Amino acid sequence: MGKTAVLAAALAGFLACGVLAAAPGQAGTSMTYRTPRGVEFEVTADGLSAIRVAGRPLAQGSWSAFSAEGWFKAGSGAVKAEKIDRKEFKQTGPAGARVVHARGDLLCTFDYVFEGEDVTVSARIENNHPEAPLAVVGFSGLTFTFDRQPDGLMAEQHISYFQAAGVGLCHPSHFARVGGSYARGEAAGVGVSPWRTGLVRTLILWDYTDWNPGKRESLPSRRLIYFVAAPVPPRGVKTFDMKLRVSPDTDWKHLLEPYREHFQKTFGAVRYNADYRWIATDYLNHSQQAVSPTNPYGFHGGHRRIDTAEGAKAFCDTIIPTLKQQGGQGVIVWGQGGDDPRGGMYRPDFDVLPPEVDQRWPTIADRFKAEGLKLGVTTRPRDMAVRQDWRRDEIISINPDDPGHREMLWRRFDNMLKKGCTLFYLDSFGNSLEDVRLMQYLREKLGSGVLTFCEHQCDAILPYSGGYSETTLHAEPKDQPPHYRLWSGMREWEIYQWLVPGAQMASRHYETKGKPGPDVELAGRWFFRNRVTPLVPVGNFKESQMAEFQKWQSESLVGPSRWKE
């Protein structure tokens, strides 16, 4: 083979593996990158302007930055960025391009770096306003038109919702429980991920192109929007990165792979030693109506009267034998301090026990410890109780950044650890940026041997705490076939396990709607099959399915901390 042929073959192979090349007839004004699977990205002075799959347009527009303060009613609105006054384009290498947009008070420099099926977009945002920070930066301009109505992990909501609720809807939150996103049609899928952001609020939206009823859900087109709620100070600069993957491989794991890489670099591996064996639960407090001279703390009766010697003994005699016989790991109780007359439901001051309960507690803890069983209580890590008036308390949020608040909270956990508790239910907690930061602190203090289960979850909390959920069996005539619904979302739980290997979810069977037939799978079996730790109320100990728990558990687990493949 001659020298010319060798060079031609090498160039062809280089291009096939994704080298950028100048667009025909537009040398120096645009560039096209072709991925190994034949997807083409085009960058112009407008930004990322087109994406094509097998020659068919998938996305068109002009990717740029804007002030997103109006979306969330955040910030002063003083930073102006309505019109792009100047555009520049430059190729920076064989797989890179730079685009500069001067936009009012903002100077935005976009670096596009291509590798394989991905493009990393690094946006350097310079805020030239002399006094006002830019509270939220938005990025948009590409409309994706799929070959059918797309499906995937695609958040959408009208702007009015964000204006009413603010940046707290950004990931991590109840609205955006997973920080990455994917959308797919028949021919191609798109994965979108924050990149190198650390723990800050971000949000990926797939906005409808037509919000008119009957059209928005059926249209194949969506507008991609990316928000970062990390203020850019006046006369300051910040860089925000995002990674985009476009591929004919529409498997969700393939599309979300960049997000998993970002997630694991940001949050790391699980920091607790999961125990997937079933857990007993019991609700001890009744109500203020139950308060009397003989029941001063409003407990339920019988074994739940842990303020008495007889009740404490009955508590152990009722729970311990079934845990031992059926392979349970321990119990978590709600309302360990009874029903407080100042309100607050499950109290933030969860370590403050009535004197009579405090007196009986060592007996309970010692008996559980002697049997190798765990004892757990309900907490509210994000809250504190303050006096609203002479009779009632109100609940306010603690500040995760305040050392005094953190120390106060840790003292409460430490008090219960010293009382023998190694299981904690985290009430009203788990799906906000503040919760994640607070849980990072708590996990460092707790170590890996103490298990926690937060009532609400986002992906970012799972490396530090297990999750808690309820489950409903839907067996009404319209629910055919009958099915279980995990309130935290089975789709989300599947993603969480993939992002955070070794994470734990625990759930109880809350209710059955309708009348299931005899062939419907029992709740306990369903939990184990879906790798969810069953929470079993003590009141259900006499149900026939309890006899099966040890068998289901042994079929599902290899020791306490590993599921069978």
C-alpha positions as CSV (number, residue, x, y, z in Angstrom):
1,M,0.0,0.0,0.0
2,G,1.4,3.4,-1.0
3,K,2.0,6.3,1.4
4,T,-1.1,8.2,0.2
5,A,-3.4,5.2,0.6
6,V,-2.0,4.6,4.1
7,L,-2.7,8.2,5.1
8,A,-6.2,8.0,3.6
9,A,-7.0,4.8,5.5
10,A,-5.7,6.3,8.8
11,L,-7.7,9.4,8.3
12,A,-10.9,7.4,7.6
13,G,-10.4,5.4,10.7
14,F,-9.7,8.5,12.8
15,L,-12.9,10.2,11.5
16,A,-14.9,7.0,12.2
17,C,-13.8,7.1,15.8
18,G,-15.2,10.6,16.4
19,V,-12.8,13.3,15.1
20,L,-14.3,16.7,14.6
21,A,-14.2,18.0,11.0
22,A,-15.1,21.3,9.5
23,A,-18.6,21.4,8.0
24,P,-18.4,21.4,4.1
25,G,-18.5,24.9,2.7
26,Q,-18.3,26.5,6.2
27,A,-14.7,26.2,7.1
28,G,-14.0,28.1,10.4
29,T,-17.6,28.8,11.2
30,S,-18.9,25.4,12.3
31,M,-17.7,21.9,13.1
32,T,-19.3,18.5,13.1
33,Y,-18.3,15.6,15.3
34,R,-19.3,12.1,14.4
35,T,-19.5,9.5,17.1
36,P,-18.4,5.8,16.6
37,R,-22.1,5.0,16.3
38,G,-22.8,7.5,13.6
39,V,-24.4,10.3,15.7
40,E,-23.4,13.8,14.5
41,F,-23.1,16.9,16.7
42,E,-22.8,20.3,15.0
43,V,-21.4,23.3,16.8
44,T,-21.6,26.9,15.4
45,A,-21.3,30.3,16.8
46,D,-24.8,29.8,18.2
47,G,-23.5,26.9,20.3
48,L,-24.5,23.3,20.0
49,S,-26.9,23.7,17.1
50,A,-27.8,20.3,15.7
51,I,-27.7,16.6,16.5
52,R,-28.4,14.0,13.8
53,V,-28.9,10.3,14.1
54,A,-28.3,8.3,10.9
55,G,-28.8,11.5,9.0
56,R,-32.1,12.4,10.6
57,P,-32.4,15.6,12.7
58,L,-32.8,14.8,16.4
59,A,-32.2,18.2,17.9
60,Q,-31.9,21.7,16.5
61,G,-31.5,25.2,18.0
62,S,-28.7,27.1,19.7
63,W,-27.4,26.2,23.2
64,S,-26.8,29.2,25.3
65,A,-27.0,30.5,28.9
66,F,-29.6,32.8,30.5
67,S,-30.6,34.3,33.8
68,A,-33.0,31.8,35.3
69,E,-34.0,34.0,38.3
70,G,-37.4,34.5,36.8
71,W,-38.1,30.8,36.7
72,F,-37.7,30.4,40.4
73,K,-38.4,34.0,41.6
74,A,-34.9,34.0,43.1
75,G,-32.4,36.8,43.2
76,S,-32.8,40.5,42.5
77,G,-33.4,40.3,38.8
78,A,-30.8,43.1,38.4
79,V,-28.4,41.0,36.2
80,K,-29.5,41.4,32.6
81,A,-29.0,38.7,30.0
82,E,-31.8,39.0,27.5
83,K,-30.0,39.5,24.2
84,I,-26.9,37.9,22.8
85,D,-24.8,40.9,21.7
86,R,-21.7,39.1,20.4
87,K,-20.9,35.5,19.2
88,E,-17.6,33.9,18.6
89,F,-16.6,30.4,17.4
90,K,-13.3,28.6,17.5
91,Q,-12.1,25.1,17.0
92,T,-9.8,24.3,20.0
93,G,-8.5,20.9,18.9
94,P,-9.4,17.7,17.0
95,A,-12.3,17.0,19.4
96,G,-13.1,20.4,20.9
97,A,-14.7,23.8,20.1
98,R,-15.2,27.0,22.0
99,V,-18.1,29.4,21.7
100,V,-18.3,32.8,23.3
101,H,-21.6,34.7,23.9
102,A,-21.6,38.3,25.3
103,R,-25.1,38.6,26.7
104,G,-25.9,41.8,28.7
105,D,-24.1,41.6,32.0
106,L,-22.9,38.1,31.3
107,L,-19.9,36.8,29.3
108,C,-20.4,33.1,28.6
109,T,-17.6,30.9,27.3
110,F,-18.6,27.4,26.3
111,D,-16.0,24.7,25.8
112,Y,-17.3,21.6,24.0
113,V,-15.2,18.5,24.4
114,F,-16.2,15.3,22.5
115,E,-15.3,11.8,23.4
116,G,-17.0,8.6,22.2
117,E,-20.7,9.1,22.4
118,D,-20.5,12.1,24.8
119,V,-20.0,15.8,24.8
120,T,-19.0,17.6,27.9
121,V,-20.1,21.3,27.9
122,S,-18.2,23.5,30.3
123,A,-19.8,26.9,30.6
124,R,-17.7,29.7,32.2
125,I,-20.1,32.4,33.3
126,E,-18.7,35.8,34.1
127,N,-21.1,38.1,35.9
128,N,-20.0,41.7,35.2
129,H,-22.8,43.3,37.2
130,P,-21.0,45.5,39.8
131,E,-23.3,44.7,42.7
132,A,-25.8,41.9,42.1
133,P,-25.1,38.2,42.1
134,L,-26.8,35.9,39.6
135,A,-28.8,33.5,41.8
136,V,-29.6,30.8,39.2
137,V,-28.1,30.1,35.8
138,G,-30.1,28.4,33.1
139,F,-29.0,26.7,29.8
140,S,-31.4,26.0,26.9
141,G,-31.9,26.4,23.2
142,L,-32.1,22.8,21.8
143,T,-35.5,21.3,20.8
144,F,-35.4,17.5,20.5
145,T,-37.8,15.8,18.1
146,F,-38.0,12.1,18.6
147,D,-39.4,9.6,16.1
148,R,-42.2,8.9,18.6
149,Q,-43.5,10.2,21.9
150,P,-40.4,9.9,24.1
151,D,-40.3,8.0,27.3
152,G,-37.7,7.9,30.1
153,L,-36.7,9.8,33.2
154,M,-38.0,13.1,32.0
155,A,-39.0,15.8,34.5
156,E,-41.5,18.4,33.3
157,Q,-43.6,21.0,35.0
158,H,-45.0,24.4,34.2
159,I,-42.9,27.5,35.1
160,S,-45.6,28.6,37.5
161,Y,-44.8,25.6,39.7
162,F,-41.1,26.6,40.0
163,Q,-42.0,30.3,40.6
164,A,-44.3,29.2,43.5
165,A,-41.9,26.7,45.1
166,G,-38.4,28.1,44.3
167,V,-35.0,26.4,44.0
168,G,-35.9,23.8,46.6
169,L,-37.4,21.8,43.7
170,C,-34.0,21.3,42.2
171,H,-32.2,18.1,42.8
172,P,-31.9,16.8,45.4
173,S,-35.6,17.2,46.2
174,H,-39.0,15.5,46.3
175,F,-39.5,16.7,42.7
176,A,-36.1,15.7,41.3
177,R,-35.1,12.6,43.3
178,V,-32.6,11.5,40.6
179,G,-30.1,14.1,39.4
180,G,-29.6,12.6,35.9
181,S,-32.1,12.2,33.1
182,Y,-32.7,10.3,30.0
183,A,-35.2,10.4,27.1
184,R,-35.6,8.0,24.2
185,G,-37.4,7.2,21.1
186,E,-37.1,4.2,18.8
187,A,-33.9,5.2,17.0
188,A,-31.9,7.0,19.7
189,G,-31.8,8.0,23.3
190,V,-30.4,11.0,25.2
191,G,-28.7,10.9,28.6
192,V,-28.1,14.2,30.4
193,S,-26.0,14.6,33.6
194,P,-24.5,17.3,35.7
195,W,-20.8,17.1,35.7
196,R,-18.2,18.1,38.3
197,T,-20.8,20.1,40.2
198,G,-20.3,18.7,43.7
199,L,-23.3,18.9,46.0
200,V,-25.2,21.8,44.6
201,R,-28.8,22.2,43.3
202,T,-29.2,21.3,39.7
203,L,-32.3,20.5,37.6
204,I,-32.8,18.9,34.2
205,L,-36.1,19.6,32.5
206,W,-37.7,18.3,29.3
207,D,-40.2,21.1,28.7
208,Y,-43.2,20.6,26.5
209,T,-43.1,22.5,23.3
210,D,-46.9,23.0,23.5
211,W,-48.6,23.2,26.9
212,N,-52.1,23.1,25.5
213,P,-54.1,20.2,27.0
214,G,-54.2,17.2,24.7
215,K,-51.0,18.2,22.9
216,R,-48.2,18.4,25.4
217,E,-48.2,14.7,26.3
218,S,-48.6,13.5,22.7
219,L,-46.0,15.5,20.9
220,P,-42.7,13.9,20.0
221,S,-40.8,17.1,20.7
222,R,-39.3,18.5,24.0
223,R,-37.1,21.5,24.9
224,L,-34.1,20.6,27.1
225,I,-33.3,23.0,29.9
226,Y,-30.6,22.7,32.5
227,F,-30.5,24.8,35.7
228,V,-27.8,25.3,38.3
229,A,-28.7,27.2,41.5
230,A,-25.2,28.1,42.5
231,P,-24.9,32.0,42.6
232,V,-22.4,33.7,40.5
233,P,-21.2,36.7,42.6
234,P,-21.0,40.2,41.2
235,R,-17.8,40.7,39.2
236,G,-17.2,37.0,39.7
237,V,-16.9,33.8,37.6
238,K,-18.1,30.3,38.0
239,T,-17.9,27.3,35.6
240,F,-20.8,24.9,35.3
241,D,-20.4,21.6,33.5
242,M,-22.9,19.2,31.9
243,K,-22.5,16.0,30.0
244,L,-24.7,14.9,27.1
245,R,-24.8,11.3,25.6
246,V,-26.7,10.5,22.4
247,S,-26.8,6.9,21.3
248,P,-28.7,4.4,19.2
249,D,-28.4,2.2,22.3
250,T,-31.5,3.3,24.2
251,D,-31.0,1.1,27.3
252,W,-31.5,3.4,30.3
253,K,-28.3,2.2,32.0
254,H,-26.2,3.1,29.0
255,L,-27.8,6.5,28.7
256,L,-27.4,7.2,32.5
257,E,-23.8,5.9,32.7
258,P,-22.2,9.4,32.7
259,Y,-24.5,10.3,35.5
260,R,-23.5,7.2,37.5
261,E,-19.9,8.2,37.0
262,H,-20.6,11.7,38.2
263,F,-22.7,10.5,41.1
264,Q,-20.1,8.0,42.4
265,K,-17.3,10.6,42.2
266,T,-19.5,13.1,44.0
267,F,-21.0,10.9,46.8
268,G,-19.0,7.7,46.8
269,A,-20.0,4.3,48.0
270,V,-22.4,3.2,50.7
271,R,-21.1,4.2,54.1
272,Y,-23.2,1.8,56.2
273,N,-23.3,-1.9,56.6
274,A,-26.7,-2.9,55.3
275,D,-28.7,-5.6,57.1
276,Y,-31.5,-6.8,54.8
277,R,-33.3,-9.0,57.4
278,W,-36.8,-8.1,58.3
279,I,-37.5,-5.6,61.1
280,A,-40.4,-5.4,63.5
281,T,-42.2,-2.0,64.1
282,D,-44.4,-0.8,66.8
283,Y,-46.3,2.4,67.6
284,L,-46.3,3.1,71.3
285,N,-47.9,6.5,71.7
286,H,-51.7,6.8,71.4
287,S,-53.0,10.3,71.9
288,Q,-53.8,13.0,74.4
289,Q,-57.3,11.5,74.7
290,A,-55.6,8.4,76.2
291,V,-53.9,10.5,79.0
292,S,-55.2,9.7,82.5
293,P,-53.9,9.4,86.0
294,T,-53.0,5.8,85.3
295,N,-51.6,6.5,81.8
296,P,-49.9,9.9,82.2
297,Y,-48.0,9.8,78.9
298,G,-50.8,8.6,76.6
299,F,-49.4,5.2,75.6
300,H,-51.3,2.4,74.0
301,G,-52.0,-0.3,76.5
302,G,-50.6,-3.8,77.0
303,H,-47.0,-4.4,76.0
304,R,-46.7,-0.8,74.7
305,R,-46.9,0.6,78.3
306,I,-43.1,0.7,78.5
307,D,-43.4,3.2,81.4
308,T,-44.3,0.4,83.7
309,A,-42.3,-2.7,84.8
310,E,-45.1,-5.0,83.6
311,G,-45.3,-3.3,80.2
312,A,-41.5,-3.3,79.6
313,K,-41.4,-7.0,80.4
314,A,-44.4,-7.6,78.1
315,F,-42.8,-5.6,75.3
316,C,-39.8,-8.0,75.4
317,D,-41.9,-11.1,75.8
318,T,-44.1,-10.1,72.9
319,I,-41.4,-9.2,70.3
320,I,-38.2,-11.1,71.1
321,P,-39.5,-14.7,70.5
322,T,-40.9,-13.9,67.0
323,L,-37.8,-12.0,66.0
324,K,-35.7,-15.0,67.1
325,Q,-37.9,-17.7,65.5
326,Q,-38.3,-16.0,62.1
327,G,-34.9,-14.4,61.7
328,G,-35.6,-10.8,62.3
329,Q,-32.9,-8.3,63.1
330,G,-34.7,-6.1,65.7
331,V,-37.4,-3.6,66.3
332,I,-38.0,0.1,65.6
333,V,-40.6,1.9,67.8
334,W,-42.5,5.1,67.2
335,G,-43.4,7.4,70.1
336,Q,-41.0,6.1,72.6
337,G,-41.6,9.2,74.8
338,G,-45.4,8.8,74.7
339,D,-47.7,11.5,73.4
340,D,-46.4,14.9,74.3
341,P,-49.0,17.5,75.4
342,R,-47.0,20.3,73.6
343,G,-47.5,18.5,70.2
344,G,-44.9,18.0,67.6
345,M,-46.0,14.4,66.7
346,Y,-42.8,12.4,66.7
347,R,-40.6,14.7,68.7
348,P,-37.3,16.3,67.5
349,D,-36.1,15.9,71.1
350,F,-36.4,12.2,70.6
351,D,-33.9,11.3,73.3
352,V,-35.9,13.0,76.1
353,L,-37.9,10.2,77.8
354,P,-40.3,10.4,80.7
355,P,-38.6,9.4,84.0
356,E,-40.6,6.1,84.2
357,V,-39.6,5.1,80.6
358,D,-36.0,6.1,81.3
359,Q,-36.1,3.8,84.3
360,R,-37.4,0.8,82.3
361,W,-35.3,1.4,79.2
362,P,-32.1,-0.4,80.4
363,T,-34.2,-3.6,81.0
364,I,-35.5,-3.6,77.4
365,A,-32.1,-2.7,75.9
366,D,-30.3,-5.4,77.9
367,R,-32.8,-8.1,77.0
368,F,-32.5,-7.3,73.3
369,K,-28.7,-7.1,73.4
370,A,-28.6,-10.5,75.2
371,E,-30.5,-12.1,72.3
372,G,-28.3,-10.5,69.7
373,L,-31.2,-8.2,68.5
374,K,-31.3,-4.5,67.6
375,L,-33.3,-1.8,69.3
376,G,-34.4,1.3,67.4
377,V,-36.3,4.5,67.8
378,T,-37.9,7.3,65.8
379,T,-36.1,10.6,65.3
380,R,-36.5,13.9,63.4
381,P,-33.0,15.0,62.4
382,R,-33.9,18.2,60.5
383,D,-36.2,19.7,63.1
384,M,-36.3,21.3,66.5
385,A,-39.2,22.2,68.8
386,V,-39.5,25.8,70.1
387,R,-42.3,27.3,72.2
388,Q,-45.1,28.7,70.2
389,D,-47.1,29.7,73.3
390,W,-47.4,28.5,76.9
391,R,-49.1,25.3,75.8
392,R,-47.8,24.4,72.4
393,D,-44.6,24.0,70.5
394,E,-43.9,24.7,66.9
395,I,-41.4,22.9,64.7
396,I,-38.7,24.7,62.8
397,S,-35.7,23.5,60.7
398,I,-32.2,23.3,62.0
399,N,-29.4,24.8,60.0
400,P,-27.0,22.1,58.8
401,D,-24.2,24.7,58.5
402,D,-24.5,25.8,62.2
403,P,-22.0,23.9,64.3
404,G,-24.2,24.4,67.4
405,H,-27.2,22.9,65.7
406,R,-25.1,19.9,64.5
407,E,-23.7,19.4,68.0
408,M,-27.2,19.5,69.5
409,L,-28.5,16.9,67.1
410,W,-25.5,14.6,67.5
411,R,-25.9,14.8,71.3
412,R,-29.4,13.4,70.9
413,F,-28.3,10.5,68.7
414,D,-25.4,9.9,71.0
415,N,-27.7,9.7,74.0
416,M,-29.8,7.0,72.3
417,L,-26.7,5.1,71.2
418,K,-25.6,5.0,74.8
419,K,-29.1,3.6,75.6
420,G,-28.4,0.7,73.3
421,C,-30.1,1.9,70.1
422,T,-28.5,0.9,66.7
423,L,-31.6,1.4,64.5
424,F,-33.0,4.9,63.7
425,Y,-36.1,5.9,61.7
426,L,-35.6,9.4,60.3
427,D,-39.0,11.0,60.2
428,S,-39.7,13.9,57.7
429,F,-36.2,13.7,56.3
430,G,-34.2,12.7,53.3
431,N,-35.0,14.5,50.1
432,S,-33.4,18.0,50.2
433,L,-30.0,19.4,49.8
434,E,-29.9,20.3,53.5
435,D,-30.9,16.8,54.5
436,V,-28.1,15.3,52.5
437,R,-25.5,17.6,54.0
438,L,-26.8,16.9,57.5
439,M,-26.8,13.1,56.8
440,Q,-23.2,13.3,55.6
441,Y,-22.3,14.7,59.0
442,L,-24.4,12.2,60.9
443,R,-23.0,9.2,59.0
444,E,-19.5,10.3,59.8
445,K,-20.3,10.4,63.5
446,L,-22.4,7.2,63.5
447,G,-20.0,5.1,61.7
448,S,-21.0,2.2,59.5
449,G,-22.5,-0.1,62.1
450,V,-25.6,1.9,62.8
451,L,-28.6,1.7,60.4
452,T,-30.9,4.6,59.6
453,F,-34.0,4.7,57.4
454,C,-35.2,8.1,56.1
455,E,-38.8,8.7,55.4
456,H,-38.2,10.5,52.1
457,Q,-35.4,9.7,49.7
458,C,-33.4,11.1,46.8
459,D,-30.5,9.3,45.2
460,A,-28.0,11.5,47.0
461,I,-29.1,10.4,50.5
462,L,-28.8,6.6,49.8
463,P,-25.0,6.4,50.2
464,Y,-25.5,7.7,53.8
465,S,-28.8,6.3,54.9
466,G,-31.2,3.6,54.0
467,G,-34.7,4.5,52.9
468,Y,-38.2,3.9,54.4
469,S,-41.4,3.5,52.5
470,E,-45.0,2.3,52.6
471,T,-46.5,-0.2,50.1
472,T,-50.0,-0.6,48.9
473,L,-51.6,-3.7,47.3
474,H,-54.0,-2.6,44.6
475,A,-56.5,-5.3,44.0
476,E,-59.7,-3.4,43.0
477,P,-61.6,-4.4,39.9
478,K,-59.8,-1.7,37.9
479,D,-56.4,-3.0,39.1
480,Q,-55.9,-6.0,36.9
481,P,-53.8,-7.8,37.5
482,P,-53.5,-6.9,41.2
483,H,-50.1,-5.3,42.0
484,Y,-48.1,-3.8,44.8
485,R,-47.0,-0.1,44.7
486,L,-43.9,1.0,46.6
487,W,-44.6,4.6,47.5
488,S,-41.0,5.6,47.0
489,G,-41.3,4.3,43.4
490,M,-40.1,0.9,42.1
491,R,-38.5,2.7,39.1
492,E,-36.6,5.0,41.5
493,W,-35.6,2.1,43.7
494,E,-34.2,0.2,40.6
495,I,-32.1,3.3,39.7
496,Y,-31.0,3.8,43.3
497,Q,-29.6,0.3,43.5
498,W,-27.7,0.7,40.3
499,L,-26.3,4.1,41.4
500,V,-25.5,3.0,44.9
501,P,-24.7,-0.8,45.1
502,G,-25.4,-2.0,48.7
503,A,-28.1,0.6,49.4
504,Q,-31.1,-0.4,51.5
505,M,-34.8,0.2,51.3
506,A,-37.3,-0.9,54.0
507,S,-41.0,-0.9,53.7
508,R,-44.2,-2.0,55.4
509,H,-47.4,-3.2,53.8
510,Y,-49.6,-0.2,54.6
511,E,-52.9,-1.2,53.1
512,T,-54.8,-3.4,50.6
513,K,-57.3,-1.8,48.3
514,G,-59.9,-4.3,47.1
515,K,-60.1,-8.1,47.7
516,P,-57.1,-10.0,46.3
517,G,-57.6,-13.6,45.3
518,P,-55.8,-16.5,46.8
519,D,-53.2,-16.5,44.0
520,V,-52.0,-13.0,44.8
521,E,-48.4,-13.0,46.1
522,L,-48.1,-12.3,49.8
523,A,-46.5,-9.0,50.7
524,G,-43.5,-10.4,52.5
525,R,-42.6,-12.5,49.5
526,W,-43.0,-9.5,47.2
527,F,-40.6,-7.5,49.5
528,F,-37.9,-10.1,49.4
529,R,-38.2,-10.6,45.7
530,N,-37.8,-6.9,45.1
531,R,-34.9,-6.6,47.5
532,V,-36.8,-4.5,50.0
533,T,-36.4,-5.2,53.7
534,P,-39.9,-6.0,55.2
535,L,-41.1,-3.9,58.1
536,V,-43.6,-6.0,60.1
537,P,-45.9,-4.4,62.6
538,V,-46.0,-6.3,65.9
539,G,-49.7,-6.5,65.6
540,N,-49.3,-8.7,62.5
541,F,-47.1,-11.3,64.3
542,K,-50.0,-13.8,64.4
543,E,-50.8,-13.6,60.7
544,S,-50.2,-16.9,58.8
545,Q,-47.5,-15.4,56.5
546,M,-45.2,-14.8,59.4
547,A,-44.4,-18.6,59.4
548,E,-42.9,-18.1,55.9
549,F,-40.6,-15.2,56.7
550,Q,-37.6,-17.4,57.7
551,K,-38.0,-19.4,54.5
552,W,-38.4,-16.4,52.2
553,Q,-35.4,-14.7,53.8
554,S,-33.1,-17.7,53.5
555,E,-34.1,-18.0,49.8
556,S,-33.2,-14.3,49.2
557,L,-30.1,-13.6,51.3
558,V,-26.6,-14.8,51.6
559,G,-26.1,-13.8,55.2
560,P,-27.6,-10.6,56.6
561,S,-25.9,-8.2,54.2
562,R,-26.0,-9.7,50.7
563,W,-28.8,-10.6,48.3
564,K,-28.6,-13.8,46.3
565,E,-28.0,-13.1,42.6
